[in-house]
Amino acid sequence: MQKGVRANTRVPGTRLPEDRFATAAELSQALSQYLSRVEQSSRNVDGASSSLPSKLLSEYRLIELIGEGGLGDVYRAEHRVMQRLVAIKLLHQNRQSSLDRTHRFLQEIRLVAKLSHPNIVTAFDAGREAGQIYMVMELVEGESLAERVSRMGPLSAAEAIHVVRQVATALEYAHARKIVHRDIKPGNLMVNAQGIIKVLDFGLAILNDNANKLRAGETVGTPHFMAPEQSQGLPSVDGRADLYSLGATLFSILTGRPMFDGEPKQIALSHQRRDIPNLYELRPNLDLRVDSIFKRLVAKLPSDRFASASELLQTLDQLRLPEIPIRKVNGSVFLKGLYKSQPTSVHDCKPSTATQSTALGIDLGQASSTVAWCHPDHGPQLIEQPDGQGHQLRNMLWSIGDHVKIGASAEKMRQIQPTGIFHSLQRWIGMPRVKRLFGGKSVPPEVLLAALLHRLLSNARRQGMRSSQAVVTVPSCYDQVHRRAILVACQIAGVDVLQLLDKPLAVVLAWLATLDKGPESQRVRNATVLIVHLGGSGLEASVAAVQDRIVRLKGTHGDWQSGSQRWIRVLSDNFAAELLRLTGADIHNDALAATRLQRTVELVIEKLTVKPSVEMRFEWRGSSIVQKITQDRLLAMVPVIGSEVSKAIEGACAAAQIQASDIQHVILAGIMMRLKPLQKIVEECVPQASSLSLLEKNALARGAAMQARSLTSPAAVAGGFYQAIPCQVYDFAIPVPTVDKTAMSPRLLIERGSPLPAMLSRSLRFDESLPQELQLIESTRHGLDAWHRLGSLNLRSAFPDRPERDPLSLKMEVDISGLLQAELLWTSAGKSISFPAVGNTLSTSEIASWRTWLETLMLCSS
């Protein structure tokens, strides 16, 4: 291998005629003088180079040892005439007598000579000098992936996929020429200054034809990265063994450690017999598509892997994984992210001075939250949460007295003092105060949400982001009470809200970003998309229309009470009942044990979203529960969820006034939509859809960041960004008496599906059948049979001196966050009065007071 190599150098051509050699004879004389100086300097080399086998090797001057391989050492060298730096690999002198090693080195020379590819190190020359066999290769600037991971830590998912893509491209080329490398590993993959991956060291390569099969029992390679059939010495090793090694390499560069460890024989047996490690346990935020690629690459049986490197590349294209910006030169993929001077990935760029004031995208979830910002060139980037899990902050608070912890630290305290835990904070929205004390005070639920938002904003500022502006995601099925509560929480936290963005719109924006430069981009320029989201924040189905660079939400149907917390509650109650039968005691009376049970259930459900079955184990008071939970059984425990998904899709299509057959693309989001039975239900509802995509949790923050970019930069949409246009999700109306005046019925004012922002001005005359109490109402997820009261005004007391027949006007405005403002106007007198705010809304002075208190509390708790 090559190690610690510096850049290639070229003699720069002179631009002025007077600077050039006058004649060929003058050039010849200069070359002779130069060669004399080179030979003299070689004879005078001090001890630093005395370890070299020979200072001069044919036309090359050996400079320094830069790498050691199994067959030979690699030296940095210079062609004496051309002054070109190269790498020279010399067969170890003490092994010259080994016919087997000599044959293998000559085999490497012959095989590399057959290869000419941008992702494979190029061989220039070979020969024998003074009994030494050597090979001359291009000198690669940079470092090996092993060195890079050791120096800077594991790669981001986007970087790792780029590595896989480049190596697969090289393997596709080599395998087409029947050459199997047999030693793919991070140490044999160099990254040059342009970010190109170069595959090195074909010392173990074989020509995969009938004449070059391995001898039975022969084992060669690096144990940590060898395929099972390779470590067993089977003679049928082919290109699929290289794909296995590439999968083991992917694991290594994503985690910083090998798949298995131990003595060489133990490692080999582990690759042959042990279960494949779960990437999601080591990288919880990893896109599951990356994990699926890894699992298929390292399947125990070659027949279960990708059939070829070509199939791997096709799969990467089909999955449309997040990628960092690249450009291609002569078929070579340039990777722009392996050094600190440049962004590490499209999702992990560090804010620069030019982008510190960029507005944020915040996905405020039920179980965890994520923040992103949008780089003008590289797109949406996630912000690390130091006290969370990678890019996600656990939505959990803990407080005893005036002590407060947030995120992962609160999660730890949950195991010690569970009575101080606050989680699933949105469930308290609508209550005037939370029952338990937080920070030593009785607080509104908005303050709890504000504590999370404050921490998210603080973490962003620690990483250089100065802006307080943000687009914050909310379930599209949120009504006025919930939307207003989120807005107030943001105000207390110091977040300047640009928009409360419906989560389905954030999902579509993130999905479009993955397609924008791919072959699918043209197909979705005018398309109807169904989004089904099922996570902690609820269940909802939505229909959106993509038209050029505009994404319009057309209709939504959902319920914020039907999220994953219901599954956790049902499963916990199921096991609590079983424990009651076994022990005769109620586990809910033991706070620590009940918390442990709930956490166990949470982990079971989390694992079931990536595995078809999980074994559940729990012990309490000498009794134990051991049960196998499958995805189908989990769905059977909450049987209504299947019909609710179907009804949500049906309701979304009705709200958008389309048929299910009009849907062209389906996007699934939320942790529960990873369950295969639920995906099957969606497919049955829209069987004609041409594509079905599954997006991971972090996509929502990226979509919110893209919308923030569109809102704050007018040129963003013109420059290629999409912009999302929301719609009214519920009907707004006023109740009026029926014709027979025996009941009240709603008179629709702003209907669901109306594009936002929306405005309405309606003249009210008292010859109409209007009640003296004018009331605004909002439809609900239960349809037109159930309505929420939003606020009311008494028409007489609103303007006491108004003549009874003098007309009034009702003015209503719904902004892009879906928030309603309404007022009653006495037009002739030029007077107006606003309808009271919806829900337990805090006054301006109360918001300011809670903000000051929270900032002090967070400062003391940090």
N, C-alpha and C positions, 0 to 999 in steps of 0.2 A: 504494500500500500504506500501511498504518498502522504506525508505528514508535514504540517507546518510550512507549506510551499508558498512562495511569494509570486508576484505577478510576472507574466511573460514580459520581456523587454524587446524592443525593436530599435535598430539604429535609425534615427529620424532622417529623412531625406532633406537635403539643404535646398532652400528655395531660390537663392541668388546664384547666378552663373559664376560669379567670382569666388564663391565658396566651394565649388566643385573641383574634382581633379581635372587638370588641364588635358592630360593625355592618358591613354591606357598604360603606357610605360610608367607614369607617375603612380597610378593605382597599383601596379604590380610591385613597384618598389616599396610602397607603403605596406602592402600585405606581407612582404618578406620581413620587413622590420617588425611588424606586429607579431608574426609567428616566432621570431627570435626572442622577443620580450616574453611571450607566453611560455616558451620552453625554459627560459632563464628563470622566470618566476616559479615555474613548477619545480625546478631543481632546488629553489630556495624556500620551498614551503616549510613552515615551522611545524612544531608538534601538533598544532590544531588539526592539521591535515595528514599527519603521519600515519594515522590509522587507516587511511584509504588504501585499498588494495593496489592501486597504481594511480599516480597523479594524472597520467595521460592514458587515454584509452582510445586508440585509433585517432579520429579527428576530434575527440571530446576531451575536455578538461574536467575532471571530477572536482566538485567544490565541497560538498558536505553530505553526510548521511542524513536522510530525511525520513526513512521508514524501514521497517523490518518486516518481512513476510515469511511464510512457511518455507518457500523455496529459495528466496534470495533477498538481498538488501537493495534498497532503492536510494540512489544518490541524485542530488541536484548537480547538474553538469551544464557545460556550455560548449557549443560547437565553436571550435577555435577560429574558423574563418567567417561563418555566418553570424557569430555572436548571438545565436539563439539559445535561450535556456531550455533545457529538456530534462526529463527524468530518465535515468538509466537503471535498469534492474539487472543485477549481477547474480548469477547462481552462486550460492555459498561455496567458497573454495574447499572447505572441509567436507563437502558433499559431492565433489566432482566425481568421486569414484563410485557413487551410487548410481547404477544404471537406471534404476526406477525413477529417481528424482531428476536425473538428466533427461530422461524420456518425458517426464511430466513438464519440465521447463520448456523443452522443445515443442511439446504439444501446445502449451500456452502460446508460444510465439506463433505457431502455425494458425491457431484458432483466432487470435487477436488480429492477425493479418487479414483474416476473412471479413472483419467487421469494420464498418465505417459509418458511424452513427453519432449524432450530437450528444447523446447521453451515455456514450461508451468512450473510455479513454482511447485515444488514437495511437497506434504503433507506427513509428517512422522508419525504424531500421532494426537490424539484428545482425549478430556476427560472433566471431570467436577471436580473441586477442590474447596472445601469450597464454593460451590454454584456458582462458576465462570466457564463458558464454555470457552474452549480454543482449538486452533488448532496450531499444531507445523509444521512449514514449513522450507524448505531450506532457508538459508540466502544468498541473492544475493548481490554480490559486485557491486559497481558502482553507477549509478544514473538513474533516470527516463528520458525518452526522453523529457518530459516537462522541467526538470531541465537542461538537456543538451542544448536544444535550447535557454533557458533563459540565460545560461552562455556563450555559444559560438556562438549563432546565428543559422539561418536556416541551414539545412543539404544540401549537394550537391545532385544533382539528383541521382547519383550512390548510395550514402548512403541511400537515401530515398527508392530507389527500393529494396535495401537489407533489409531494415526494413519491407517493404510490403511483400517481399518474405517470411521472417521468420514468421511474424504474420499470413500470409495466410497458411503457413505450420501448425502452431498451430491450426488455426481455422478449417482447413481441418480435422485434427485429432479429435478435439472436436465435430464438426458437425457430423462426422461419428458415434459418440456415442450419437447423438441427443441432445447435450448440446449447448445452445446458450448463449454467454457471456453477451451481452446487455450493456456492459460498456467499449468498446474498446476506448481508448484515450491515448494520450502521457503520462499522469500521471500513467497509469496502465501498461506501457511497460518499463521494466527495462533493462539496458544494463550492463552486467557483465564485468569483467576484460578481458575476452577473446572475447568480442564483441558479445556475444550471447544475443539475445532479449528474455526476459522472460515475458510472459503474467501473470499478477497478478490479484487479487481481483475478484473472482467469486461470490461476494456477491449478485449480481443481476441476476446471471445466472439462467436459467430454463431448465428443461428437456422437450424438444420439442416433446411431445407426446400428445395424446388425453386427458390424465389425468392431464396434466399440462399446459393447455392453460391459457393465461392471462384472468383475469376478465375484462370484457368490461369497458373501461374508466380508467383502472389502468395505470398510467404513472410513469415509473421509468427509471433512467438513467441520464446522464449529458447532458443538453440541447445543448451545443455547438457541440456535436458529435452524437446526436440521429437521427435515421432515421425518416422520416415523419410519417410512420405508427406506429412507437414506441411512438413518442410524441403525437399522436392522441389517444393513448390507445387502438389501434385495437387489437383484440385477435389473429390475424394471424401472429404475429411476428415470423420470422424464421431466419435461418442463413444469409439471405441476409441483414438483419438489421445490423449484425456485419460487413458485407462488406461495407455498407454505412458508418458506424463509422470508418472503416479503411480508406475509401476515405477522410473523414473529417480530420482524423489524418494525412494523406499524405499532405493535403493542409496546415495544421498547421506546420508540420515540414519543409516544403519547403518555407513557407512565414514568419513564426514566429508569426502568428496571426490566430484566428479562421476564418472560412468561413463567419460567421455572428456574430454580437455583439448586445448588448442591454439588456433589461430585459429578464428574462427566457421565458415569454410568447411571447415576440417579437422574440426571437431567434427561438423558436419552429415554429412560423408562418413563419419566413423567410425560414427555412428548408422546410416547406411545400409548399410555394407559390413563393418565389423569384427565379429569374434566378440564375443559378450556376455561381459563379465568374470565370473569365478567368485567369487561371494560367499564361498564356503568358504575360498578362499585368503587373503582379507582378514579374515574372521571365522571361524577354524577351528572354534569351538565352536557355530556357528549351527545351529539346527534345520534339517535339510534340507528340511522342509516349507516353511519361509520362502524358501529358495533356489528351490524349485520354483515358488512363487507369483511370485517376482521374474522368473524366466526366462520364464514364460508372459506376464506383463505386458509385457515388453520384446521379445517376438518381433518379428522384422523385418516379417512380413506381418500385417496386421490380422486375417486369417482364422485365424491361429494363436494369437491372444490370447483372453482371455475375451471372449465375445460381448457382454457387457454388464456394468455395475457390479453388477447383480442376481446374475449368475452368479458374480462374484468374491465377493460376500457369502455366497452359498450355499456356495461352496468353503471359505471361512474357517470357516463353521459346521461343515461336514463334517469338516475336518481337526482341529478341536478343539485349536488351538494354545494353548500356555500364555498365560494372560491375567492382567493385573493387576486388582485389584478395581475394579469400576465400579458406577455406579448410573445409572439413566435418568430424565430429567425431560423430559416432553413430547417423547419420541422422541430426545432428545439424549444422546449418550454422554459421561459425565464421566470424564476421564482423571486418575488420581491419581498422577502420577509424574514430572512434568517439572520439578520444582524440588527443590533439595537439602533443603528442609525436610521432604520426604516421601520414602518409598521410591521408588527409580528403577524398580523392577519387582518382580514377584512373585519373581523369581529373583535379584535384585540389591539387596535391601534392606540397608542398613547396620545393624549391631546397635545398639540403643538401650540405655540404662541398664537398662531393665526386662527386657531379654532377654539380657544379657551372660552369665548363668549357664545359658543353655539348653544342653541336651545336643546333641551334634553327630551328624551322619550322615556316615560316611566310606565312600566306595566305593573299596576297595583293589583296583585293577585290575592287569593284567599289564603293560600299556604305559603307562598313565597313571592317576592317582587324582584324586578330587574330594571336596570337603567341602561340606556344607550344614548349615543350622540351620533350625529351624521357628519362624516368627513366629506367635504365637497368633492373630493376625487375618489376616495376609496369606499364611500358608502357608509352604512350603519356600523357602529363599533360598540361593543359591550363594555361596560365599566365594571372593574373588579370590585367585589364586596369583601373587604378584609375580614369582616366578622360573620360572613355567611358561608356559602358553599360555592366557591368559584365566583360566578357572576350573579348568583341568586342570594338574596337576603331572606332568611327564614322569617316569616311573619309571626313572630312569637315575642311576647314581652313577659318580663318577670319583674315583680315589684313586691318588696316587703318593707314597710315604712317608707323612707325616702330613697331607698336603694332601688335602682332600676337597671335591668339588663335587657339587651335586644339581640335578636338573631341567634347565632350559634351559642353564645354565652347564656342566653335565656333557655335554650334547649338543654344545656347541661344542668341548669338549676331545676329543670323540670323533673329530673331524676332524684333530686335531693329534697326540694320543697315544692311539690306540685301545687300547693294551695296558692302560690304566688303567681301562677301562670295565667296569661291572657293569650288566647289564640282564636282564629276564625273571627276576627274583629268585626267584620261587616255584619255579623248576625245581630249585633246590638244596635244597628242603625234604627233610628226611630224612637229609642228610649231617651228620656231626659238625662238620666245618669246611669252609669254602670254600677252594679250593686257593690262590688268590692273596690277597695281603695287602690289607687295607682299614684305612686309618688307621695303617698300619705294623704291624698285628697280624693274626694268623690268627684269624678270627672265625667263629662259627656263622652259618648263613644267616639266623637270626632277627634277628641284629644288623643285617644289611643292610636287612631289611624295617623294622626299628625306626628306622633312619636316615630312611627316607621318611616314616614315621608321625610322627616327631619334627618334621620340617620342616612337614608338614601342620598339626600342632597349633600350632607356632610362628606360622605364617602366620595362623591363626585368632585367636590371641591378639593379634597385632599389629593386628587389626581389631576389637578390643574384646571378643572372646569369652573368658570366664574359665574356663568349664567344661572339665574333662578327661574328662567322661563322654561316651561315644560308642557308637553302634551301628555296627558295621563289617561290610560285606558280604563274603561268601565264596561261591564256587560251591557250589551245593547238592550237587554230586557229590563234594565234599571228604570224605575219610575222617577218622578220628581223628588220624592223624599230621599231616595238613595243618591241621586245625582247631586242634589243640594248638599247632602252630608259630605260627599267626597270633596266638593268645592270648598266647603268650610274647613275641612281637615287640611286641605292644601294651603289655605290662607293662614291657618294657625302655624303650619310648618314653615311658612315663608316661601312657598312655591307659587310662582306667578303663572297661573294656568292659561295657556294659549287655547287649549281645547280639551274637553273630556271626549276622548275618541272611543267610539264603539269598538270593542275587541274584534269583531268580525272584519271591520275595515283594516285594523292593524294587521290581521292575519293575511288579508289579500295583498296589502302593500308589500309585506315581507315575501310572500309567495311570488309576486311579480318580479321582485328584485332578483330572485334566483333564476328567473327565466329571461330577464331583460336582454341578455347578450347571447342567449342560446337559440337553438333552432325553433323552440316553441314560442318565442316572443311574438312573431307575427300572427300566430294562431289565436292569441288571447287579446289582440288589439280590440276586437269587438266580440265579446264573449259574455255569457251568463254563467255565474259561478255560485255554487252552493257552499256555504261554510257551516260546518257542524262543530260546535265547541262544547266540550264537556270536561270541566275541571273543577277545581275547588270553588270557583265563583258561580257555578250553576251550569245548566243545560240550555243551549239556545241554538237554533238553526236560523240562518240568514241567507238572503239572496242579494247578490251584488251584480251590477252590470259594468263591465269594463268597456270603455269607449275611448280609444286613443290613449291619452295620458290621464284620463279621469276615471275614478272608481266611484260609482254611485250605489249607496245602499238602497235597496228597493223595498225590503220588508224583513221583519224579524218575528220569531215566535219563540218564547223561552220562559224559564223559571229560575230565578237565582237561588231558590231553595232546593234545587235538585242536583246539587253538585256532589263531588266525591265525599264530602263530609257525611252525607246520608249513608253511603256505603260503609264508611268506617263505623258509624253508629250502629248500623244493622249487624255487621259482623261482630262488633264488640259485645252487643247485647246477646248474640247467639252463643258466644263463648262464655259470657257471664252466667247465662242460664245453665250451661253445661257444668260449670264449676259449682254452681249452687246445688245441682243434683249430686255431684261427686262429694262435696265437702259439707253441704248443709249450711254454708255461710255465703253471704252476699259480698262479693269482691268490692262493690262500690263503697263499702264501709271501711275499706283499707285504701287510703288515697294513693300511697306509693304503688301498691299492687295494681290498682285500677289504671294508674298512669302507665305502668309498665305494659299492661294488657293492651291499652290503646295504641301505644307506640309499636308493639309487636304487630298489631293489626295493620297499622299504617305501613310498616315495612313489607308485610305480606302483599298488600294491594299494590305497593310500588313495584315489587318484584314481578307480580303477575302482569304488569303492563309490558314486560319484556320477555316473560317466560310463560309457557302454556300452563304450568302447574308449579306449585310451591308447597313444601311441607311446613305446616304450622306446628310449632312446639311451644307449650307454655306450662309452667309448673307453679303451683301455689298450694300451700298448706299440705304438702305431701302428696298431692294429686297432680296428675299431668294430663295434658291434652296433646295428642299427636294426630293431626288430620292432614290429609292431602287436599289442598284447595286448588281447583282448576278455574280457568277463566269462565267456563260454562257454569260451574257451580256458583261462582261469585255472582254471575248475572242472574242465576235462579234465586239467589237470596233476596234480590231486589227485582222481582219479575216485572214490575210496572215500568222499569226503565226502558225496556225494549219498545213497548208501545208508546212511551213518552218521546223517544227519539223519532219514531215514525210520525207521531202527531206534530212534533216540532217542525219536521220537514214539510209536512202537509200545510201547517199553519203559515210557515214562511212563504211557501209558494202562493198561498191565498192572499197574504198581505202584499206580495209583489205583483199579484194579478197575472201569474204565469202558470203553466202546467209543468209538472215534473219532467216531462219529455223535452222541455225547452232548456234544461240545464246541460251545459257542455262540460264543465269541470267541477270537481268536488274537492274541497280542502278540509281535512280533519285537523282539529287542534284540541289541546287539553289532554291531560294525562290519561283519562279514562278512554279516550278514543283510540288508544293503542291496543285495546282489547279486540281480538279478532272477531268475537261474536257480534260486537257492536258495529264493527266495520262491515260485516256481512249484512246487517240490517240496513245500513246506509246504502250499500250496493243494490240491495233488493228494491229500495225505494226509488233509486235513480239508475236503473241498469243500463240506460243508454249513454251515460256520461263517458266521454272519451278519456278522461284521466281522473285518478284519485291520488291525492298527495297528502302526506302526513307531516305536519310541521311540529317542531319541538317548541318547548316553553319559551325559549329566548327570542323566538321570532316575533312575539308581540311587542317587545320593547324596541326591536329593530324597526318594525312597522311604525310605531309611535314616533321614533326618531326621524324617520323619513317624512312623516306628516309635519313634524316640527320644522324640518328643513324647508318644506314647501310653503309653510305659513310665514316663515321669517325671511325667506329669500324669493322675491318675485321671479327671479330668473331661473329658479330651480326646476320648475315644471318645463319651461322652454328648453332647459338643458338636459332633459331626459327623465326627471323625477315624476312619479305619479302623484296625484293629489286626490284625497278622499273627500267625497261629499256625503254627509249623513242624511238621514231622513227621519221624519217624525215616526216614532215607534208605536205610540198609543194615540187614540183619538182624544181631543179636547172638546168639551161641549158645555152647554148650560142646560139644566133641567127646566122644562116648561110643562105646564098642565096639558093633559091630553084634551081632545076635542070635547069629551063629556065631562072634563074637569074632575074626574074621579081618581086620577093618578098623575104621576109626573113621568115624562119621557125625555131622553136626551136630544137636544138640538145640536147637531155637529157643527163645530166652528173650524177647527184645524184637524184634518183627517190624517190618519196614519198613512205613511208612504209619501207625505209631502216633503219635497226637498227642503233642507235647512241651510241657511236661516229662513224663517217664514214669518210673515206679518199678516195681521188681519185687523180691519177696522169695521165695526158694525154699529149702525145707528139703532138705538132702542127707543121705540115709541110706545107710549102707554095705552095706545089703542090695541096693542098686541096683548096676547095672553101672557103677561110676564108677572112673576111673583114679586112681592115687595123685597124679598131677600134674594139678591142675585148671586148665584153660586156657580163657581167653576168646578168642573169634574173631569176626571181622567179615567179612561178605560183601563182595564187590567189584563193580565195574562189569562184571566178566566173568561174573557169575551165581554160582550155587551150586556151581560146579565149582572155584572159586578163593576162598580165604579168607585174611585177614590175621590174624596172631597179635597179640593186644592185650596179653597178659600172663598169667603163670601163677603158681600157688602150689602147693607140695608139701603135701599134706594132712597128712602125718606131721610134717614139720619145722615147719609153721606153728604148731602147738600141741603141743610135744613131750610134755607130761604129760597129754594128753587120752586117755581110754580109747578104744580102737579103735572101739567101737560107739556112742560118744556122738555124737549128730547135730550137724551143722553147718548153718549157713544162709548162703546167698549173697544179698547185697543189692546191687542195681544201681540207679543213678539216671542219667538222661540229662536235662540241663538244656535251656533254650530255645536254647542255642547248639549243641546236638547233641553236647556233650562228655560222655563217659561217666566215671563214678566207680563203682568196685566194691570191695566188701570182703567178707571171710569172717568170720563170727561163730561163736564157740563160746558158744552161748546160755546153757547151764547154768552156765558159769564167768564169764559176763559179759565175755568177752575178744573182741577183733576185730583183724584185720590187713588193711591195704589192698592191693589189687593194684597192682603197680608201674605208674607212668605210661607212656603209650604213646610210642614214638618217642624221639628224642634230646632228651628234655625236660631243661631246665636246672633245677637246684635253686633254691630261694628265694634262697640266698646268692649263687649265680652270677648270677641275674637282677639282683639289687641291684648287684653289682659291675659288670656290663656296663652297667647304666643310668647309673651314676656316670661310667664311662669315656666313654660315648657323649655325655652332656651336656657333658663337658669338651671332647671333640673337636668337637662342633657349635658350641660357644661360640667356640673358636679359629678355626673355619672360616667363621664368619658375618662 
